[in-house]
Amino acid sequence: MDKFVKPKILIKLGTATLTKGGDKISRAKLEDLANQVIQIQQNYDVILVCSGAIAAAKQFIKLEKIGNDLKEKQALAAIGQPFLMRLLYESFRDFEIPVGQCLLSYHDFKNDQSKTNIYNTISVLLKNGILPIINENDTTATEEIKFGDNDKLSALVASLLKVDYLILASNTFGIYDHEKQTIEHIEDISKVRKFITDEKSSQGTGGMHFKLDAAQIAQTAGIETWIINGHENNFLLKALDGRVKFTKIKKD
């Protein structure tokens, strides 16, 4: 497999980040994201993992006969994914960033040929200056809906691509200790789980335990994970420049 020339960053954006904690995909947040990506791409190859298909469906389509069980959420995801990609496409187009969509499932990572195909596809996109945007294929796989809001998927993709940094956007400035202070450096993930509650955002399906699970996968693959506050404007640039507190989980 060919190596990429630039170091690689994979950025995972959950529903709560893309909606800024509300009930609609925030165009302002997407513009903020695109503005940051165009600057980061000068020094890094960037891959995005984005949730938000269900939120996009609820934003654009009024459904009176859709409930809240798993199969109905899958239907919402099928409706919302094109809307989500349209919003992303339009936001990045304004900054002249072409995008490509990759819908994956966890089963793809259990098959060597599928993993090779994923690697090759994303490699070609990056080499041609196209931003890969990855989401779980919720209509055929249910893991994201049930567990983790794409945290695990982002770690699996990061490991496959051998990225340099896995960045998980959250609604906090990383992991807090009992005094609500950011734990800025972590080596042993097991030692910080005692600080984590089971609280989830109102829109996302993940939580900090899922982010630590993802970080564990990345750490085993030799990848450093950052947990940063995605609700902040310029959150990526601030983290890369060291202008904001966040949690770094060291690689093995």
N, C-alpha and C positions, 0 to 999 in steps of 0.2 A: 504494500500500500504506500502511496506517495505521501510524503509529509507536507504539511502546509508551511508556507513561508513565514507567515505572521503567527504570533501566539494567539491562542483561541480563548474566547470567553463565551460561555453559555449562560444566558440570562433567563431565569424562569419567572414568569409573571402570572400570578394567580388572579382569580376573578375579583377579589377584594382590591387588588392593586389597580386593575384596569377600570374598575368602577369608582375608585377612590372611596371605597366603603359605602357607596350608595347602591341604588338598584338599577342603574343604567351604565353602559360602557361610556366612559368619560372621553370625549373627543379632546379635551384639554390635556388629559394624561397621555393620550396617544401622540399628540403633537409634541409634548414634553419628551416622550420616549424617542420619537423619530429625530428630534433635534439633538439628543444625546448620542444616538447611534451613529449619525453622520460624522460626529466628531471622534467617536471611539474607533470607527473604522479606519481612521488614518494609521492607527498603530496595532489594531487587533482584527482578526476575523471574528465576527459576531454571529451567534446562533440564538434564536429566541424560542422558548417554549411558552406558549400562551394558552391559558384557560379562557373561559368566558363565553362559550357557545350558548349555554343555557340562558345566561343573563341577556345575551344579544337577542335570543328568540323572544323572551318576555318583553324586551324593549320594543320590538318591531311588530310583533304579532299578538293579537288578543285571542286567546284560546279559552273557550268556556268549558270544554269537555276534557281538558287535560288535568289530571290530578298530580300527585306528588310521589308516586311509586317509581320504581326503577325503570320499567318499560316506558313510562310516560316521560321521564327525564331523558331517556334515549331519544324519544321523538322530538323533544324540545332541542336537544343537541343537533339533531339532523336538520331542523329548521334554522337554528341559530348559527351554525358554522359558516354558511355562505355570507350571512350578514356580518359576522365577526371579521371574516377575511376582507370583505368590502371596506369596512372601517379601517382596518390595518393597511390595506392597499392604498386607500385614499390619503391617509395620513403620511405614509412613507413616500408616496408619489409626489407630494408637495415638496419633499426634500430630495427628489430625484433618486430615491433608493428603490430599485426593483426588488420584488419579493417573490418567494416561491413557497407553496404550501406543502407540508409533509404530514400526513395523518398516519399515526403509528399505534400499535397496541403492544402490550407486554409480551404477547405471544411471538411477536417478531424477533424478540431478543433470545428466544429459545431455539432458533433455527439459524445455522451458520450462513446459509445462503441469503436469508433475509437480512442478517446483520451486514453481510458484505454489500448487499444492494443499498441499504440505508447509508452506509459509509460512502459508497461511490456516488450516490445521488447528491448527498450534502457536499461532498468534495467538489463535484462539478459546479454546484451552485456557488460555492465560495470562490472558486477559481475564476468565475465569470462575474464576480461582483454582485451576486444576487443574495439577498438576505433570506436564509431559511427560517421559516416560521412553522414550528411543530406543535401539534396538539394530539391528544388522545383521540382515536377513532371511536367515539362513544356509541355509535350506532351498532357496532359489532363487539365492542369490549366495554366492560363496565367498571373497571378498576378505578378510574379517575372519579367517576360519579360517586362511588362508594367510599373510596379511600384516597386521601392525600392530595387531591387537587393538582395532579401532575408533578408533585415533588419527586416521587420515585422515578417517574418516566424521565424527568430531566437528568437525574443522576445516572440512569442507564445510558442515555444518549451521550452524556458527558464522558462516561467511561469508554464507550465505544469509539468516540472521536478523539479520545485522549486530550481533552481540552486542558488548558492551564488553570482556569478558574471557573468554578460553578458559583453563580450568583443567584441567591434565592431572595426575591423581594418579599417583604413581610409588612405588617402594619406596626412594627416596633423597631427600635434601633438595635436589633440583634437580640441576643438572649440576655435576660436580666437575672441578677442574683436576688437574694431575699430583700435587699435594700433598694430594689428597682434600678440598680446601676448596670450598665452594659458590661457584660463579660467580653472583653475585647480579643482575648486569645484563648483557644481551647485546643488541647492535644488529646485528652482522654474524654471522649464523648460521654461515656457512662457516668462520669463524675458530675455532669451538669444536668442530668435528667431530673434530679430531685428539685430543681428550680422551676420545672415546667408544669403548667396546669394543662387541663384538657380543653381549654377554651378555644373556640373557633370563631372566625369572622362570620358576620351575618350572611355574606354572599359565598365565600369559599367553602370547600369541603375539607380543607386541610387544617393543620394546627402545627405547633412547634415540634411536637413529637415526630410528626411526619417529616419535617425538615431535618431533624437530627437523623432519622432513618436514611434520608437521602444523602446527608453528609457522610454517614458511615459507609455507604456504597462508594461515594467519591473518594473518601479517605483511603479505602482499601485499594482503589485504582490509582493512588498517588496524585490525587487532585485536591487542591485547596478550595474550601467552600466559604463563601461570604454570605452572611444573613444581614440584609440591610433594609432600611425603611423605604419601601417603594412609594409611599404616599407623599414623600418629600419631592419638591421640584428639583430637577437636576440630581436625582439621587445617585445615579451611576457615576456621574462626573465628580460629585462630592466624595464618594467612596474611593474612587481611583486616585483622587488628589489628597486623600486623607483629611478632608475638611469636615467630616462628620463621624460620630461614633458608630461602630457596627461590630459584629462578631466575625472573627476569622477562625475557622476550624482547620488546623494544620493538616497537611497531607502526611501520609506515612513515610 
